[in-house]
């Protein structure tokens, strides 16, 4: 997400770095470039106008003009206004009520509501240690009911059954009663997708809302619809008292217009970002961290939190001891690949590192994309235990057997061994206290924009 916007803003603001002073001309040129970058990202026009006006007012202020580094001061202004537009602080779910706290999910057809219900249930269970009950009031799509039942079983949360032909209001009332009986902390209600122009369907969700009086009413919207997502959210907010938004399919959206438009147009905060189909692919929306990623500074805080939550501590300690003894084999390499996959893959990790947003298109995949991970793992699985422990014995005939057993080519096996050898050398440097030296070397090789501007 934000790939195109990040690239355009990065190139624009890069030109300002090192400028001795800001002039009317370079401010005007920069604002024009920022405006074009936002419009190309499908940010709503009213948002763009207000954004540019704020930047213009602050750019000619005394604080910037007197700054030792005016260019960097302007970048700071852009960063702060991005945060302001998106909501300033992470808007957490409000569950402070007599249990069960009821969360109602609304949205258009195909926006990813049912998957988002499961994602949110999993997030509440794992992060807030809540007991969760889910139910579906989508009586028009039996497949949606079955999908939620399957997802609930997979993430091990309670499911309240419903059937096509039932009254949606009766379903949700009974689900809340069941939540009280089973002492559930949270009840999440999935609803049918509806168009805001469909009066009958909008009346139905109003009746559902009145029947259960949810503490949170979340609008689930596809980020790839750009500024239309904000306009649709506004239409729903006129009918329902929305408390927040879940932005889905952000992994398929390179623009980011929805995220930059929703808060400004609806006044409602984005509370979560969803990406992909996996139930763990949901993260709280932190405006300051997202602004940092847009400006190419990465999101180290989120990366550290993700590592803390998803890396197996015991395995990490075991690997650390092996590395200190100078031992690192293909079994260990495979474990590292699996750990990175658990954290959403290399693409998601790279997005949170400074400077990687400005890597050329396709380079992330080339630097060991998720498909490469799968091939590497298949090749390692095709090896004998001896080959995994002693990769140096893998020669011609062994390479042919491994390639045939994993459905790959000999060139792929060669690439695996090359990547492993590079990682093995890196691990040896770590064990000899070369971490600081390696970080210095990496910093020297970072693409433009990798340094922190302030």
C-alpha positions in Angstrom: 0.0 0.0 0.0 1.1 3.6 -0.7 3.8 2.4 -3.1 3.1 4.9 -5.8 2.5 7.8 -3.4 5.6 7.0 -1.4 7.7 6.9 -4.6 6.3 10.2 -5.9 6.6 12.0 -2.5 10.0 10.5 -1.9 11.4 11.9 -5.2 9.8 15.3 -4.7 11.0 15.8 -1.1 14.4 14.4 -1.9 15.0 17.4 -4.1 14.6 19.7 -1.1 17.2 18.0 1.1 20.3 20.0 1.3 18.6 23.2 0.0 20.1 26.2 1.7 16.8 28.0 1.8 13.3 27.8 0.7 12.1 30.2 -2.0 8.7 31.0 -3.5 9.7 29.0 -6.6 10.8 25.8 -4.9 7.9 25.9 -2.5 5.5 26.3 -5.4 7.1 23.5 -7.4 7.1 21.2 -4.4 3.4 21.9 -3.7 2.5 21.2 -7.3 4.3 17.8 -7.1 2.7 16.9 -3.8 -0.7 17.8 -5.3 -0.1 15.6 -8.3 1.1 12.8 -6.1 -2.0 12.9 -4.0 -4.4 13.1 -6.9 -2.7 10.2 -8.6 -3.1 8.2 -5.4 -6.8 8.8 -5.8 -7.1 11.0 -2.7 -10.4 12.9 -2.7 -10.1 16.5 -4.1 -11.4 18.3 -0.9 -8.7 16.5 1.1 -6.0 17.4 -1.4 -7.0 21.1 -1.4 -7.0 21.3 2.4 -3.7 19.4 2.7 -1.9 21.7 0.2 -3.3 24.8 1.9 -2.0 23.7 5.3 1.5 22.9 3.9 1.6 26.2 2.1 0.7 28.2 5.2 3.3 26.5 7.3 6.0 26.4 4.6 6.2 30.2 4.6 6.2 30.5 8.4 9.1 32.0 10.3 10.0 28.6 11.9 10.7 27.1 8.5 12.5 30.1 7.0 14.8 30.3 10.1 15.5 26.6 10.1 19.1 25.5 9.5 17.6 22.9 7.1 14.5 24.3 5.5 14.1 21.4 3.2 14.0 18.9 6.1 11.7 21.2 8.0 9.2 21.1 5.1 9.4 17.3 5.1 8.5 17.4 8.8 5.5 19.5 8.0 4.3 17.1 5.3 4.8 14.2 7.8 2.8 15.9 10.5 -0.1 16.8 8.1 -0.2 13.2 6.8 -0.7 12.1 10.4 -3.3 14.8 11.0 -5.3 13.8 8.0 -5.3 10.2 8.9 -6.3 10.7 12.6 -3.3 11.6 14.7 -3.4 8.6 17.0 -4.4 4.9 16.8 -8.1 4.7 17.5 -8.6 1.6 19.6 -11.8 -0.4 19.9 -14.1 0.7 22.7 -15.2 -2.4 24.5 -15.8 -0.7 27.9 -19.3 -2.0 28.5 -21.2 -4.7 30.3 -20.2 -8.0 28.6 -20.7 -9.0 26.0 -19.5 -6.0 24.0 -21.3 -6.1 20.7 -19.5 -5.3 17.4 -21.6 -4.8 14.3 -19.9 -5.1 10.9 -21.4 -3.3 7.9 -20.3 -2.8 4.3 -20.8 -3.3 0.6 -21.0 -6.6 -1.1 -17.5 -8.1 -1.7 -15.7 -5.8 0.7 -14.4 -8.7 2.8 -16.7 -8.4 5.8 -16.9 -12.1 6.6 -13.1 -12.6 6.5 -12.7 -9.4 8.6 -15.1 -10.8 11.2 -12.8 -13.8 11.6 -9.6 -11.6 11.5 -11.0 -9.3 14.2 -12.1 -12.3 16.4 -8.7 -13.8 16.2 -7.0 -10.4 16.9 -9.2 -9.9 20.0 -8.6 -13.4 21.2 -4.8 -13.3 20.8 -4.0 -9.7 21.7 -6.7 -8.8 24.2 -7.3 -12.3 25.5 -11.0 -11.9 24.9 -13.5 -14.8 24.6 -15.4 -14.1 21.3 -18.6 -15.3 19.8 -19.3 -14.7 16.1 -22.6 -15.0 14.1 -23.8 -14.2 10.6 -27.0 -12.3 9.8 -26.4 -12.7 6.1 -29.4 -14.8 5.4 -29.2 -14.1 1.7 -26.0 -15.9 1.1 -25.8 -19.4 2.7 -22.2 -19.7 1.6 -21.3 -16.7 3.8 -22.9 -18.4 6.8 -20.9 -21.6 6.1 -17.7 -19.6 5.5 -18.0 -17.9 8.9 -18.7 -21.2 10.6 -15.6 -22.7 9.0 -13.4 -19.7 9.9 -14.7 -19.7 13.5 -13.7 -23.4 13.8 -10.2 -22.7 12.3 -9.4 -19.8 14.8 -11.2 -21.6 17.7 -13.8 -19.1 18.7 -17.5 -19.8 19.4 -20.0 -19.7 16.6 -23.7 -19.0 16.9 -25.5 -20.8 14.1 -27.9 -19.1 11.7 -29.8 -20.3 8.6 -31.1 -18.8 5.3 -34.7 -17.8 5.8 -34.4 -16.7 9.4 -35.1 -13.1 10.4 -31.8 -11.3 10.7 -33.0 -9.3 13.8 -34.0 -12.5 15.6 -30.6 -14.0 14.8 -28.6 -11.1 16.3 -30.8 -10.9 19.4 -30.4 -14.6 20.0 -26.7 -14.4 19.4 -26.3 -11.7 22.1 -28.4 -13.7 24.5 -26.1 -16.7 23.8 -23.1 -14.5 24.5 -24.5 -13.5 27.9 -25.2 -17.2 28.8 -21.7 -18.3 27.8 -20.0 -15.3 29.4 -18.5 -14.1 26.1 -16.5 -10.9 26.3 -17.3 -9.9 22.7 -20.0 -10.8 20.2 -19.2 -9.9 16.5 -22.1 -9.8 14.1 -21.6 -10.2 10.4 -24.3 -8.7 8.1 -25.3 -9.0 4.5 -23.5 -6.8 2.0 -25.7 -4.0 0.8 -25.7 -0.9 -1.4 -26.3 2.5 0.2 -28.9 3.2 -2.5 -30.9 0.0 -1.5 -33.4 1.5 1.0 -34.9 -1.9 2.0 -31.5 -3.3 2.9 -30.4 -0.1 4.7 -33.7 -0.3 6.7 -32.8 -3.8 7.7 -29.4 -3.0 9.1 -30.9 0.0 11.0 -33.3 -2.5 12.6 -30.4 -4.8 13.4 -28.6 -1.9 15.0 -31.6 -0.8 17.1 -32.1 -4.4 18.3 -28.6 -5.0 19.7 -27.3 -1.4 20.3 -23.6 -2.3 19.4 -20.9 -0.4 21.2 -18.8 -0.5 18.0 -20.3 -0.3 14.5 -17.5 -0.8 12.0 -17.7 -0.1 8.3 -15.7 -2.6 6.2 -14.5 -1.2 2.9 -12.2 -2.3 0.1 -9.2 0.1 -0.1 -8.8 -0.5 -3.9 -12.0 1.6 -4.5 -9.9 4.7 -3.6 -11.7 7.9 -2.7 -15.0 6.1 -3.5 -14.4 4.1 -0.3 -14.6 7.4 1.6 -17.8 8.5 -0.1 -19.5 5.2 0.5 -18.4 5.3 4.2 -20.0 8.7 4.4 -23.3 7.4 2.9 -23.4 4.6 5.4 -22.5 6.9 8.3 -25.6 9.0 7.4 -27.7 5.9 8.0 -25.8 4.3 10.9 -23.8 5.8 13.8 -20.5 4.3 12.6 -17.6 4.3 15.1 -14.8 3.3 12.8 -13.6 1.8 9.6 -11.7 -1.4 8.6 -9.8 -0.9 5.4 -9.4 -4.3 3.6 -7.3 -5.6 0.7 -4.6 -3.0 1.4 -2.0 -5.4 -0.1 -3.6 -5.0 -3.5 -3.7 -1.2 -3.3 -0.6 0.7 -4.4 -2.2 4.1 -4.2 -3.6 4.7 -0.6 -6.3 7.2 -1.5 -8.8 5.6 0.7 -6.7 5.8 3.8 -6.0 9.5 3.2 -9.6 10.4 2.5 -11.8 8.5 4.9 -11.1 10.4 8.1 -11.4 13.8 6.5 -14.7 13.0 4.7 -16.5 10.9 7.3 -14.9 12.1 10.6 -14.6 8.4 11.5 -11.2 6.8 12.3 -9.7 3.9 10.5 -9.2 1.3 13.2 -7.7 -1.7 11.3 -6.0 -2.5 8.1 -6.6 -5.9 6.5 -4.5 -7.6 3.9 -4.8 -11.0 2.2 -7.1 -13.9 3.1 -5.2 -15.2 6.1 -7.0 -14.7 9.5 -3.8 -13.2 11.1 -3.5 -10.5 8.4 -5.0 -7.7 10.4 -3.2 -4.8 12.1 -4.2 -1.7 14.1 -4.0 1.5 12.1 -1.4 3.8 13.4 -1.4 7.1 11.5 2.1 8.2 12.6 3.6 4.8 11.5 1.7 4.9 8.2 2.9 8.4 7.5 6.5 7.3 8.3 6.1 4.5 5.7 4.7 6.9 3.1 7.8 9.1 3.4 10.2 6.2 3.1 11.2 6.1 6.7 9.8 2.6 7.4 7.9 1.5 10.5 10.5 -0.1 12.8 8.1 0.0 15.8 5.5 -2.2 14.1 8.3 -4.5 12.9 9.6 -4.9 16.4 6.1 -5.6 17.7 5.5 -8.2 15.0 8.8 -9.9 15.8 8.0 -10.0 19.5 4.6 -11.4 18.9 5.3 -14.0 16.2 8.9 -15.2 16.5 9.3 -18.4 18.5 11.5 -17.3 21.4 12.8 -20.8 22.2 13.8 -21.5 18.6 15.5 -18.1 18.4 17.5 -18.8 21.6 18.5 -22.2 20.2 19.6 -20.7 16.9 21.6 -18.0 18.8 23.6 -20.6 20.6 24.3 -22.5 17.4 25.4 -19.3 15.7 27.8 -18.4 18.5 29.4 -21.8 18.0 29.8 -21.0 14.3 27.1 -23.6 13.2 24.3 -22.6 10.8 22.9 -25.3 8.4 20.0 -25.6 6.0 17.7 -26.8 8.8 18.2 -23.5 10.5 17.8 -21.7 7.2 14.4 -23.4 6.6 13.3 -22.3 10.1 14.2 -18.7 9.3 12.1 -18.9 6.1 9.2 -20.3 8.1 9.5 -17.5 10.7 9.4 -14.8 8.0 6.4 -16.4 6.4 4.6 -16.4 9.7 5.2 -12.6 9.8 3.5 -12.1 6.5 6.4 -12.7 4.1 9.4 -10.8 3.0 7.3 -8.1 1.2 5.5 -7.1 4.4 8.8 -7.0 6.3 10.6 -4.9 3.7 7.7 -2.4 3.6 8.5 -1.6 7.3 12.2 -1.0 6.7 13.5 2.5 5.9 14.2 3.2 2.2 12.8 0.0 0.8 9.7 1.8 -0.5 12.0 3.3 -3.1 13.4 0.1 -4.4 12.8 -0.5 -8.2 9.6 -2.4 -9.1 10.1 -6.1 -8.9 13.3 -5.9 -6.8 11.5 -7.0 -3.6 10.4 -10.2 -5.3 13.9 -10.7 -6.6 15.3 -10.3 -3.1 13.6 -13.5 -2.1 9.9 -13.0 -2.6 7.3 -15.3 -1.0 7.2 -17.6 -4.1 11.0 -18.0 -3.7 10.5 -18.9 -0.1 8.1 -21.7 -1.1 10.6 -23.1 -3.6 13.5 -22.9 -1.2 11.5 -24.8 1.4 10.4 -27.5 -1.1 14.1 -28.0 -2.1 15.3 -28.3 1.5 12.5 -30.8 2.2 13.8 -32.8 -0.8 17.2 -33.1 0.8 18.5 -35.9 3.1 19.3 -35.0 6.7 23.0 -35.3 5.9 22.7 -32.8 3.0 20.9 -30.3 5.2 23.6 -30.5 7.8 26.5 -30.5 5.3 25.4 -28.5 2.2 29.0 -28.6 0.8 28.3 -32.2 -0.3 25.5 -31.2 -2.6 27.1 -31.6 -6.1 25.9 -32.5 -9.6 23.9 -35.7 -9.1 22.5 -34.6 -5.7 21.4 -31.3 -7.3 19.6 -33.1 -10.1 17.8 -35.4 -7.5 16.8 -32.4 -5.3 15.5 -30.4 -8.3 13.4 -33.4 -9.5 12.0 -34.1 -6.1 10.9 -30.5 -5.5 9.7 -29.7 -9.0 12.4 -27.1 -9.6 15.4 -26.6 -11.8 19.1 -27.1 -11.1 19.5 -23.3 -11.3 17.0 -22.9 -8.4 19.1 -25.3 -6.3 22.2 -23.3 -7.1 20.4 -20.1 -6.1 19.3 -21.7 -2.8 22.8 -22.7 -2.0 24.2 -19.3 -2.9 21.6 -17.5 -0.7 22.3 -19.9 2.1 26.0 -19.4 1.9 25.6 -15.6 2.1 23.3 -16.0 5.1 25.8 -18.4 6.7 28.6 -15.8 6.3 26.4 -13.1 7.8 25.7 -15.4 10.8 29.4 -16.0 11.3 29.9 -12.2 11.4 27.2 -11.8 14.0 28.9 -14.5 16.1 32.1 -12.5 16.0 30.6 -9.3 17.1 30.4 -7.8 13.6 26.8 -6.6 13.9 27.7 -2.9 14.1 30.1 -3.1 11.2 27.5 -4.9 9.1 24.9 -2.2 9.9 27.3 0.5 8.8 27.9 -1.4 5.6 24.1 -1.8 5.0 23.5 1.9 5.7 26.0 2.8 3.0 24.1 0.6 0.5 20.6 1.9 1.4 18.7 3.3 -1.5 18.1 7.1 -1.6 15.6 8.0 1.1 16.8 5.3 3.5 18.2 7.9 5.9 15.8 9.5 8.4 15.1 13.1 7.4 14.4 14.3 11.0 
